[in-house]
């Protein structure tokens, strides 16, 4: 029974991730860029003030792009982690858990990119889909690594 409750909890967490992804993808390009740019512009302004240096436009552009791509990777890492935990509480087969979780996350990444096609100033990019899928794979991999370490710890105690 507890295993089933955990599946519901992780499914709810997966749904929260999916809603967050959809919400972030719904922002028009200017608003989305403004959010990610403000995330890096404040620390850069402090850095310039403290060290008395000026950061080039090319460096700023690189950092803005890096933050945006890191956000893609991170949110889908969370989705992969939640999806893998949901599926593992329903099915104990490792390969099946991996494949179902990966398909779930990757298909959602594809639908997210398709959704962005209809948002003003946004685009549907296969590179972002691939990055999202890699992020999900990392999250799924973290679940498997955690489970492996936990099994080894239990085996040592016995």
C-alpha positions as CSV (number, residue, x, y, z in Angstrom):
1,X,0.0,0.0,0.0
2,X,2.8,2.4,0.9
3,X,4.4,1.9,-2.5
4,X,1.1,3.0,-4.2
5,X,1.0,6.1,-2.0
6,X,4.6,7.0,-3.1
7,X,3.6,6.5,-6.7
8,X,0.8,9.1,-6.3
9,X,3.1,11.5,-4.5
10,X,5.8,11.3,-7.2
11,X,3.1,11.5,-9.9
12,X,1.9,14.7,-8.3
13,X,5.4,16.0,-8.2
14,X,5.8,15.1,-11.9
15,X,2.6,17.0,-12.7
16,X,3.9,20.1,-10.8
17,X,7.1,20.0,-12.9
18,X,5.0,19.6,-16.1
19,X,2.8,22.6,-15.2
20,X,5.9,24.7,-14.3
21,X,7.4,23.8,-17.7
22,X,4.2,24.7,-19.5
23,X,3.9,28.0,-17.6
24,X,7.5,29.0,-18.3
25,X,7.1,28.1,-22.0
26,X,4.0,30.3,-22.2
27,X,5.8,33.5,-21.6
28,X,6.5,35.5,-24.8
29,X,10.1,35.8,-25.8
30,X,10.7,39.3,-24.4
31,X,9.3,38.4,-21.0
32,X,11.1,35.1,-20.8
33,X,14.4,36.7,-21.8
34,X,13.8,39.5,-19.2
35,X,13.4,36.9,-16.5
36,X,16.5,34.9,-17.4
37,X,18.6,38.1,-18.1
38,X,17.7,39.6,-14.7
39,X,18.9,36.4,-13.1
40,X,22.4,37.1,-14.4
41,X,22.5,40.9,-14.8
42,X,22.3,41.6,-11.0
43,X,25.3,39.4,-10.1
44,X,27.2,40.8,-13.1
45,X,26.5,44.4,-11.9
46,X,27.8,43.5,-8.5
47,X,30.9,41.8,-10.0
48,X,31.6,44.9,-12.1
49,X,31.1,47.2,-9.1
50,X,33.2,45.2,-6.7
51,X,36.1,44.5,-9.0
52,X,35.9,47.7,-11.1
53,X,35.9,45.8,-14.4
54,X,33.5,45.9,-17.4
55,X,32.1,42.7,-18.7
56,X,31.9,42.6,-22.5
57,X,28.6,42.3,-24.4
58,X,29.8,39.0,-25.9
59,X,30.4,37.6,-22.4
60,X,27.0,38.8,-21.2
61,X,25.3,37.2,-24.2
62,X,27.1,34.0,-23.6
63,X,26.1,34.0,-19.9
64,X,22.4,34.8,-20.8
65,X,22.4,31.9,-23.2
66,X,24.1,29.6,-20.7
67,X,21.5,30.4,-18.0
68,X,18.6,29.8,-20.4
69,X,20.0,26.4,-21.5
70,X,20.8,25.5,-17.8
71,X,17.2,26.2,-16.9
72,X,16.1,23.8,-19.7
73,X,18.4,21.1,-18.4
74,X,17.5,21.6,-14.7
75,X,13.7,21.6,-15.0
76,X,13.8,18.5,-17.2
77,X,16.3,16.9,-14.8
78,X,13.6,17.4,-12.1
79,X,10.9,15.9,-14.4
80,X,13.1,12.9,-15.2
81,X,13.7,12.4,-11.5
82,X,10.0,12.6,-10.6
83,X,9.0,10.4,-13.6
84,X,11.5,7.7,-12.7
85,X,10.3,7.6,-9.1
86,X,6.7,7.5,-10.2
87,X,7.3,4.6,-12.6
88,X,9.6,2.7,-10.2
89,X,6.8,2.6,-7.6
90,X,4.6,1.0,-10.2
91,X,7.1,-1.4,-12.0
92,X,10.2,-2.9,-10.4
93,X,11.9,-3.7,-13.7
94,X,14.9,-1.4,-14.1
95,X,15.0,-1.3,-17.9
96,X,11.3,-0.8,-18.1
97,X,11.4,2.0,-15.5
98,X,14.2,3.7,-17.5
99,X,12.5,3.5,-20.9
100,X,9.1,4.5,-19.7
101,X,10.5,7.5,-17.7
102,X,12.7,8.5,-20.6
103,X,9.8,8.3,-23.1
104,X,7.5,10.2,-20.8
105,X,10.0,13.0,-20.3
106,X,11.2,13.1,-24.0
107,X,7.6,13.2,-25.4
108,X,6.7,16.0,-23.0
109,X,9.9,17.9,-24.1
110,X,8.7,17.5,-27.7
111,X,5.2,18.8,-26.9
112,X,6.8,21.7,-25.0
113,X,8.8,22.7,-28.0
114,X,5.8,22.4,-30.2
115,X,3.8,24.6,-27.7
116,X,6.6,27.2,-27.9
117,X,6.0,27.4,-31.7
118,X,2.7,29.2,-31.0
119,X,4.1,31.6,-28.3
120,X,5.0,35.1,-29.7
121,X,8.8,35.4,-30.3
122,X,9.5,31.8,-29.3
123,X,10.5,28.9,-31.5
124,X,10.4,25.1,-31.7
125,X,14.0,23.9,-31.6
126,X,15.1,20.3,-31.8
127,X,18.3,21.3,-30.0
128,X,16.2,22.3,-26.9
129,X,14.3,19.1,-27.2
130,X,17.6,17.2,-27.1
131,X,18.9,19.2,-24.2
132,X,15.6,18.6,-22.3
133,X,15.9,14.9,-23.0
134,X,19.5,14.8,-21.7
135,X,18.4,16.6,-18.6
136,X,15.7,14.0,-18.0
137,X,18.2,11.2,-18.6
138,X,20.5,12.8,-15.9
139,X,17.5,12.9,-13.5
140,X,16.6,9.3,-14.2
141,X,20.2,8.3,-13.8
142,X,20.4,10.0,-10.4
143,X,17.4,7.8,-9.3
144,X,19.2,4.7,-10.5
145,X,22.5,5.7,-8.8
146,X,20.6,6.4,-5.5
147,X,18.9,3.0,-5.7
148,X,22.1,1.2,-6.4
149,X,23.9,2.9,-3.5
150,X,20.9,2.1,-1.2
151,X,21.0,-1.6,-2.2
152,X,24.7,-1.8,-1.6
153,X,24.3,-0.2,1.8
154,X,21.5,-2.7,2.7
155,X,23.7,-5.6,1.5
156,X,26.6,-4.5,3.7
157,X,24.4,-4.3,6.8
158,X,23.2,-7.9,6.3
